[in-house]
Amino acid sequence: MKKRQVVVKKLSNTTSSVMRNIRYGECQKNHAASIGGYAVDGCREFMASAGDEALTCAACGCHRNFHRREVQTEVVCEYSPPN
C-alpha cells in the first residue's frame, strides 16, 4: 500500500514542497511471543482490507502498525525571482 502526503510551504517569494511516499513492508508481529519464542507469519507487504484508509491487512489480518514503515521523502524547491 502506498500513501502520498504533500506538504506545501510558502516562504516569501519561494515555494517548496515536500512529497512523502509511505509504504508498509513486511509484517513484524511476533506470533510466538506468548510462549517465549519468535515466529513471524511471512506476510511481505501490507494490503488494505477495504479501501486505502483501512488499518487491517487483508493478507495476514494484523494491524498496519505491525508492518515495517518505509518513508521516501522528496523535497522540491521552486524559486521565483523578486518582482
VMD Tcl script that draws the C-alpha trace (Angstrom):
set ca {
  {0.00 0.00 0.00}
  {1.35 3.40 -0.90}
  {0.14 6.62 0.58}
  {1.22 10.03 -0.68}
  {1.31 13.07 1.57}
  {2.06 16.51 0.13}
  {3.11 19.42 2.33}
  {3.42 22.85 0.70}
  {5.19 25.70 2.47}
  {5.44 29.22 1.12}
  {8.24 31.47 2.31}
  {8.15 34.97 0.81}
  {8.84 34.54 -2.93}
  {9.89 30.91 -2.90}
  {7.74 27.83 -2.85}
  {8.96 24.46 -1.70}
  {7.02 21.27 -1.37}
  {7.81 18.04 0.41}
  {6.42 14.82 -1.02}
  {6.38 11.75 1.17}
  {5.64 8.29 -0.16}
  {4.72 5.98 2.70}
  {4.86 2.24 2.10}
  {4.26 -0.54 4.61}
  {6.54 -3.54 4.14}
  {6.72 -6.94 5.76}
  {4.81 -7.86 8.92}
  {6.96 -7.95 12.05}
  {4.39 -9.27 14.52}
  {5.84 -11.97 16.76}
  {3.16 -14.67 16.89}
  {5.13 -16.81 19.37}
  {5.79 -14.09 21.97}
  {3.39 -15.65 24.49}
  {5.49 -18.83 24.67}
  {8.85 -17.04 24.65}
  {9.69 -17.73 21.01}
  {9.97 -15.76 17.81}
  {7.88 -16.52 14.72}
  {6.57 -14.19 12.03}
  {3.80 -15.08 9.59}
  {5.69 -14.33 6.36}
  {3.43 -11.52 5.12}
  {5.64 -9.47 2.79}
  {3.58 -6.28 2.30}
  {0.59 -4.55 3.86}
  {-2.56 -4.75 1.74}
  {-5.50 -2.71 2.98}
  {-8.55 -4.88 3.61}
  {-11.16 -2.31 2.50}
  {-10.10 0.96 0.90}
  {-6.88 2.93 1.28}
  {-7.54 4.02 4.86}
  {-8.12 0.52 6.28}
  {-5.86 -0.40 9.20}
  {-6.14 -4.20 8.92}
  {-4.03 -6.20 6.46}
  {-6.04 -8.38 4.08}
  {-3.18 -10.89 3.80}
  {-2.34 -11.59 7.45}
  {-5.09 -9.88 9.49}
  {-2.63 -7.82 11.55}
  {-2.90 -4.10 12.29}
  {-0.92 -1.80 9.99}
  {1.41 -0.82 12.87}
  {2.96 -4.32 12.83}
  {4.22 -3.73 9.29}
  {7.56 -2.02 8.72}
  {7.01 1.59 7.64}
  {9.16 2.94 4.82}
  {9.10 6.69 4.16}
  {10.59 8.16 1.00}
  {10.89 11.95 1.14}
  {11.39 14.20 -1.87}
  {11.88 17.96 -1.49}
  {11.09 20.16 -4.48}
  {12.14 23.81 -4.33}
  {10.93 26.34 -6.82}
  {12.47 29.78 -6.93}
  {10.59 32.84 -8.11}
  {12.76 35.91 -8.77}
  {11.72 39.07 -6.92}
  {9.45 41.43 -8.83}
}
mol new
graphics top color blue
foreach p $ca { graphics top sphere $p radius 0.5 }
foreach p [lrange $ca 0 end-1] q [lrange $ca 1 end] { graphics top cylinder $p $q radius 0.2 }
display resetview
